[in-house]
Amino acid sequence: MDYGRLISGSLGYTKDALWGEWGRWVLLVFFSLIQTFTLFLIPFYNGYIVQVLSGRQPAPEIGDLNRLFIDGWKLNIITLIYLIPVIAVMVFFGGVAVLTAIAAKGAGNPDVWASAITAAFTGIAVAALVWLVISFISLIAVVRFAHTGSFFQAFNFRAIMGHIGRTGWGAWIAAVIILILIGLVYTTATILITTLPVLGWIVNLFLGVVYSIFHARYLAAAYECAPVRG
């Protein structure tokens, strides 16, 4: 897998999708705001990302809103299902922290409170590790769903493992890690931009669309690197 070409190709795709296509860019920003303020109940934005994940070239126009709504909800559900182990870890360690804190109520022993804080931070660390491990499967699962158009293909673990095997586990893991590192750079940049009064918030809205399309195209292109079965 040529990671340099993967990144440059995804950047080029994103540029062609948005630069000069101002109406599309603004509408996607609007969709992202709707999705955020409705807590993902109106996921037109995710529906468009599914179209990018499907491998469509060039970037698709914003078409049937019913299709975007349905695909967006499918992506929501798939993502939530894959997050269940992470949520379970957080709930478990969160429960331990809460019970420890309740036991410490009114007590002057700082060691008891330290145990509660330790449990909370341990939960966050373990959840992050679980999320990382699951990401190697879940990311290819959502791309498989988008490519096949079948919700249930996101949970066809035999096919998913076979696809990763054809790509090469090392190559796929490296591709995901590179994407995570790019995400960290993006997050850092948005934090710095947020320090700009008002303008920073607006800039980040538009940058969020840029990153989402890049992220989706990168995954689609990495998915398509697997040799076709004979």
JOQUIJO-V160653 format. One record per residue. N is the residue number from 1. OMEGA is omega in radians with two decimals (999 if undefined). BURIAL is b if it has 16 or more other ideal C-beta (glycine too) atoms within 10 Angstrom, else e. Layout:
N | OMEGA | BURIAL
N | OMEGA | BURIAL
//
This chain:
1 | 3.14 | b
2 | -3.03 | e
3 | 3.10 | e
4 | 3.13 | e
5 | 3.12 | e
6 | -3.14 | b
7 | -3.10 | b
8 | 3.12 | e
9 | 3.13 | e
10 | 3.08 | b
11 | 3.11 | e
12 | 3.11 | e
13 | -3.12 | b
14 | 3.11 | b
15 | -3.13 | e
16 | -3.11 | e
17 | -2.98 | b
18 | -3.06 | b
19 | -3.08 | e
20 | 3.08 | e
21 | -2.97 | b
22 | 3.13 | e
23 | 3.11 | e
24 | -3.10 | b
25 | -3.13 | b
26 | -3.13 | e
27 | 3.11 | b
28 | 3.04 | b
29 | 3.11 | b
30 | 3.11 | e
31 | -3.14 | b
32 | 3.10 | b
33 | 3.11 | e
34 | -3.12 | e
35 | -3.13 | b
36 | -3.06 | e
37 | 3.08 | e
38 | -3.14 | e
39 | 3.07 | e
40 | 3.11 | b
41 | 3.07 | e
42 | -2.96 | b
43 | 3.06 | b
44 | -3.11 | b
45 | 3.11 | b
46 | 3.11 | b
47 | 3.09 | b
48 | 3.11 | b
49 | 3.08 | b
50 | 3.13 | b
51 | 3.08 | b
52 | 3.11 | b
53 | -3.11 | b
54 | 3.10 | b
55 | -3.12 | b
56 | 3.10 | e
57 | -0.14 | e
58 | -3.12 | e
59 | -3.06 | b
60 | 2.99 | e
61 | 3.08 | e
62 | -3.03 | b
63 | -3.03 | e
64 | -3.13 | e
65 | 3.09 | e
66 | 3.12 | e
67 | 3.12 | e
68 | -3.13 | b
69 | -3.11 | b
70 | 3.14 | e
71 | 3.12 | b
72 | 3.12 | b
73 | 3.09 | b
74 | 3.11 | b
75 | 3.08 | b
76 | -3.06 | b
77 | 3.12 | e
78 | 3.14 | b
79 | -3.13 | e
80 | -3.14 | e
81 | 3.14 | e
82 | 3.12 | b
83 | -3.10 | b
84 | 3.11 | e
85 | 3.13 | e
86 | 3.13 | b
87 | -3.14 | e
88 | 3.11 | e
89 | -3.14 | b
90 | -3.14 | b
91 | -3.13 | e
92 | -3.11 | e
93 | 3.07 | b
94 | 3.09 | b
95 | 3.10 | e
96 | -3.13 | b
97 | -3.12 | b
98 | 3.14 | e
99 | 3.11 | e
100 | 3.13 | b
101 | 3.11 | b
102 | 3.13 | e
103 | -3.09 | e
104 | -3.08 | b
105 | 3.12 | e
106 | -3.14 | e
107 | -3.12 | e
108 | -3.11 | e
109 | -3.11 | e
110 | 3.14 | e
111 | 3.13 | e
112 | 3.10 | e
113 | 3.11 | b
114 | 3.12 | e
115 | 3.12 | b
116 | 3.13 | b
117 | 3.11 | e
118 | 3.13 | e
119 | -3.13 | b
120 | -3.13 | b
121 | 3.08 | e
122 | 3.10 | e
123 | 3.13 | b
124 | -3.13 | e
125 | -3.14 | e
126 | 3.12 | e
127 | 3.11 | b
128 | 3.12 | e
129 | 3.11 | e
130 | 3.12 | b
131 | -3.14 | b
132 | -3.12 | e
133 | -3.12 | e
134 | -3.11 | b
135 | -3.13 | b
136 | 3.10 | b
137 | -3.01 | b
138 | -3.12 | b
139 | 3.12 | b
140 | 3.12 | b
141 | -3.11 | b
142 | 3.10 | b
143 | 3.10 | b
144 | 3.07 | b
145 | -3.11 | b
146 | -3.12 | b
147 | -3.08 | b
148 | -3.07 | e
149 | -3.12 | e
150 | 3.11 | e
151 | -3.03 | e
152 | 3.10 | e
153 | 3.07 | b
154 | -3.13 | b
155 | 3.05 | b
156 | -2.98 | b
157 | 3.11 | e
158 | 3.12 | e
159 | 3.14 | e
160 | 3.13 | b
161 | 3.11 | e
162 | 3.14 | e
163 | 3.11 | b
164 | 3.12 | b
165 | 3.12 | e
166 | 3.09 | e
167 | -3.04 | b
168 | -3.11 | e
169 | 3.13 | e
170 | -3.13 | e
171 | -3.12 | b
172 | 3.11 | b
173 | 3.11 | e
174 | 3.14 | e
175 | 3.14 | b
176 | 3.13 | b
177 | 3.10 | e
178 | 3.13 | b
179 | 3.10 | b
180 | 3.11 | e
181 | 3.08 | e
182 | 3.11 | b
183 | 3.10 | e
184 | 3.10 | e
185 | 3.12 | e
186 | -3.14 | b
187 | 3.11 | e
188 | 3.14 | e
189 | -3.13 | e
190 | 3.10 | b
191 | 3.13 | e
192 | -3.12 | e
193 | -3.13 | e
194 | 3.14 | e
195 | 3.08 | e
196 | -3.12 | e
197 | 3.06 | e
198 | -3.10 | e
199 | -3.13 | e
200 | 3.13 | e
201 | -3.14 | e
202 | 3.13 | e
203 | -3.13 | e
204 | 3.07 | b
205 | -3.12 | b
206 | 3.10 | e
207 | 3.11 | e
208 | 3.09 | b
209 | 3.10 | b
210 | -3.10 | b
211 | -3.12 | b
212 | -3.14 | b
213 | 3.08 | b
214 | -3.13 | b
215 | -3.11 | b
216 | -3.13 | b
217 | 3.11 | b
218 | -3.13 | b
219 | 3.13 | b
220 | -3.13 | b
221 | 3.11 | b
222 | 3.11 | b
223 | -3.08 | b
224 | 3.10 | e
225 | -3.12 | b
226 | 3.10 | b
227 | 3.11 | e
228 | 3.13 | e
229 | -3.12 | e
230 | 999 | e
//
